[in-house]
C-alpha cells in the first residue's frame, strides 16, 4: 500500500486496517515480546509508586495535560 492510497482511506477504514495489522503482528507472541529494558522500567516505576515518589494519573487527565503542553 502506498502513502497516497492510505491518504485516500476513510478514518474508519484506516482503523480497521490498523486493527487487522495489530492482530496479525500479535499472532507471533515471541516476535512482539517486550524488550528486557521494558520490564526493568516497569519494576522501577512500581518501586517509586510503593515508595510514594511516583503518582498514578487518570489517563484522560494525562492526555489533556500532554495536549496542553504541546500547544
N, C-alpha and C positions, 0 to 999 in steps of 0.2 A: 504494500500500500504506500502510495506517495503522500507527501505533505499536502498537496493540492486536493487529493481525494479525501484526506482526513478533514480538511477545512470545509469541504462540501457536505460533510455529515451533520445531521442534527445532533443536538446535545444528548438526546435520548439514545440515538444510535451509538454515539461515542461511549456513553456509559455502558451500554450493552457490550460493546466491543472490549472495553476495559475489564468488565466482569469476566467475559469469556477468556481473555488473556490471563487474568489472575487465576482463574480456575485451572487453566492448562498448566501454568507455572507451578501451582500448588500441588499438582499430582505427584511431583517428584520431591518429596519432603526433604531428602538429603541435599538436593541441589539448592533448596531455598532455606536451609537451616541458617539461623543467626550466627554471625561470627563470634568467636570466643570473647572478644572485647565487649560485645553487647551484654553478655551475661555478667561480666565483671562490672560494667556500668550500672546494671540493674541492682546488683548486690550493694554497690557503693551508695546508690540512691536510697535503697531500703535502710541502710545503716544510718544515713543522715536523717531520714524520717523518724527512725526509732530514737535517735539522739535529740530530736526536736530542732535540728538546724535546717531542715528542709520541710516545706509545706506542700500540701496537696491542694490543687486548684480545680475548680469546676471547669470542664472542657469548654463550655460555651463562653464563660468569663475569660478564659485564657485566649480563645480565638479573638474575642472582642479587643482585648488588650494588645495582642500582637498586630491586629489590623490598625489599631490606633497608633502604635509605634511606627508602623510602616508608612504612615501618611506624611 
